[in-house]
Every structure is written in C-alpha cells, then in structure tokens.
C-alpha cells in the first residue's frame, strides 16, 4: 500500500506547476487521470528535448499517470466530466482564474455534485486580488516575487534561478494544500477549495530577505554565493575549481583556521565573531581564496570532510547524475516508455519507511487510457466510447 492508494485525482493541468503536484501524488499511489485536449494534449508535449518524437520534458513530469482526452468545449464532454467528479477525490487545474467557471465546472458547481471534492487551483496570482486575471510564467513570478533581485553576482544584473522555481514551489505548495484538505476531510467529511498563487509562493520562500528588510529597512541585493549573515559561508577558489565551505559557528571557524594552517585568524580582531567576519567578509574572502588556491577541489574536500567542516563541490549536472549519494538514494530512475524506450529522470525525494512512493509506469501517450478510464469509472462500453469519439467529445 502507498499512502494515497485509492485517491482519485482528475488532473486538468498542463506544463509544469500543476503536473508536478499531480506527479507527486501519483508517485505515492494516487490514481491520477490526466485529462487532455484531443489532438494536442498538454502543451509540454511539444517542448524539447525530445527522444524521437516524444518530449523528455513531458515524460519527466507525468510518470505514473494515465491519460484520456476530453474536449471540454463540447457540452457532452462537460457532462462526462461531472459524472467523473462524482467518483473523484481531487480536481486539480491550473487554468487562468475564471476559465473553469466559463465551462460551468468551477468549484461552486462541482461541490454541488460532490460536496467532498477537493478542488485545487494553481494559477499565477491566485483567485483573488487585483492581478487575478493576469497571465504568468515562471520567469514572471520570479521577477515579481523578488527572488531575481537577490540572485546573481554582487553588483551584477538580476538573475533568474536556473531551475523553474516559480513553478516548482507552486507545485509543492499545491500538493501540501491538497494533503491538508484530504486530512481535514478524513476528520470532518468536508471538501474544500485550495487556491495557490505562484506569486504567493515566491513571497513565502524569501525568508531571510524579508526578515532583513523588515528589521533593517535595507533592501537586500545579490551577494553571489555568500550568505548575508553567516561567514565564511560561500565558494572559495581552489587550484582547479570551487569549494563551498559553510563554517556556520565559531567552533567550525576555529576548526577551519587550524586546518588551513592559519590559527592566527581566530584571534584576528576583524574575524573574532561571526558578526565581525560578516562585516569584513571581503577582506576574509581575499585571504581564504589565496589559501584555497594551493590545492585541488578534491584535496580540500577530503581534508574538510575529515575535519567535520561542512563542504561540497559545485557539481555540474553530469556529476550530480553520477554522484554516489544521489545513486544510493535512487534519485535517478529509469522507465520503459512504449515509444521512447528507456528514459531516465529524477526519482522520488520523499523516503517513507512503511509506505514508500515509486516510479512504476512511464508518462502516458496522449489519450492512451481514454477507453479504459471511461469503462472503469462510468461503465461505458467500447461502442459508446467510439460514438463519443465520432462526435469529437473525446
């Protein structure tokens, strides 16, 4: 048994934030039915890179799901969807606010059909507020949410985080909201709406930056790889690359000074406390860069690890994929896709002792399970499904 075994999710989402949330539910046993427009499906099916004609981008976000097509512009399709809602636990959508209401499938209507339904909407700005109707992409909310203003090299241009953190965090918060709503329903029997805005999620993860501004009135700016209030806590230049070192307290600072052969720095008035080290961080960086330049990254990592000082290399993606810790934790998994063949992707990051998640099926082909799902959920015959196809309902 997986923790979400038996939970039926009608997944109307596309591209990244919504599909990521639904994929996590599917990894842990939810019966996720991906409902896509006929002919084209999820927009991300057209996003590269490709394995043959199949999108690796799409496959990495839609494993463990089944796909059916449904043309929600057709009145019969909307009636079919309502029948499915009666037997579902979760409806997940990431349309612009108001779209589902235009179809007559908003939360207020669906809860009349199934009062226990959890309706999760993940959008750019949420379902309230002056920006509600604005469209949004990851880079838009990274910009508006402030994270770009504190990312990048000191005195450099604002920089987008390399991964789509605007979408991914929204997907994570959406799943958390659904889990809490399911738990609440298990106690009260009541469903509810979960409204997640991507911009809200960006504000929620600013933590230290918001705290610094609200206490000091100083607007945070990019600091490169260093921490704004812990020193040394950044990248140092070794002979053949960079070493990240995090000496997060005075004990670790003293250990580091002894390890690098500079015990004099412990008593140096500029560096005797974390506050003073942070105040004089640029002077300290010059000193430590000179020390670290004497050895290679691997040589430093060996010595630092033996001394118990937090450290790490700045891995490129190829090194991440082959890292022994990543491999040991099954964070790179392989699926056998019916068209693309063997496809590798990131694994399941939450490890549970009694009810672990797993990657058990590849991402579906467009509409691969339409007939199977309609027979299973609504008891339709093959002939009835064929008739619906002929009318462009599916």
Protein Blocks (a to p, Z undefined) as FASTA:
>chain_A
ZZkgoiacddfbehjlmmmmmmmmmmnopacdddddehjlpfklmpccdehjbcfklmmm
mghiacddddfkbmklmmmmmmmmmmpmbdcdfbdehklmmnopafklmmmmmmmbccdd
ddfkojedjklmpccdfklmmmmnommmmgccehiacdddfbafklmmmmmmmmmmmmmm
mmmmmmnopacdddddfklmmmmmnmmmmmmmmmnopacddehjacfkbccddddddfkb
ccddddfbfklmmmmmmmnopaklmmmmklmpmklmmmmmmmmmmmmmmmmmmpcfklmm
mmmmmnopacdddddfklmmmpmklmmnopaccdddfklopadddddfbdcfklccddfb
dcddehklmmmmmmmmnopafklmmmmmmnomZZ
